[in-house]
Amino acid sequence: MRILRLALAYLRQAEARVRDATEAYGEGNYPYAVRLSQEAVELCLKASLRLVGIEYPKVHDVSELLVMHRDRFPNWFRSEIEYLAETSRKLAAKREISFYGGEEDLLSPEDLISEGDARDAVERARRTLELYRRLVAEYQERAGGGG
């Protein structure tokens, strides 16, 4: 099942980003922790949409699609949609400044991303990853454990 192989590949990529985000946070590299957390969340959410048959646009924030198609997800995942949509919106909004800062005002990413921002981003990425991991496991089980 190709979709499941893709889902597992996205899972591996998201896991690596969450590990690296946690390390960056521990090193005090808060903008990088936010950036990696956003990427992990984006991978998890886009793959979640794919698993339920929704094609997503090439945008970083897929919150509207999650909410619009919540009925395609299992009940336990559906109960997390508002949190996931908020996470997608919040981290997508910080994506650019975590990378470039405020170029017009000559502000670095370190000037704009705080320890609290990074802690929140990493926590959201971890929780999103946990939910996505459970969703993939459920789909894997339905497919007979294949990949």
Secondary structure, DSSP 8 states (H G I E B T S, - for coil): -HHHHHHHHHHHHHHHHHHHHHHHHHTT-HHHHHHHHHHHHHHHHHHHHHHTT----S-S--HHHHHHTGGGS-HHHHTTHHHHHHHHHHHHHHHHHHHH-BGGGTB-HHHH--HHHHHHHHHHHHHHHHHHHHHHHHHHHHTTT--
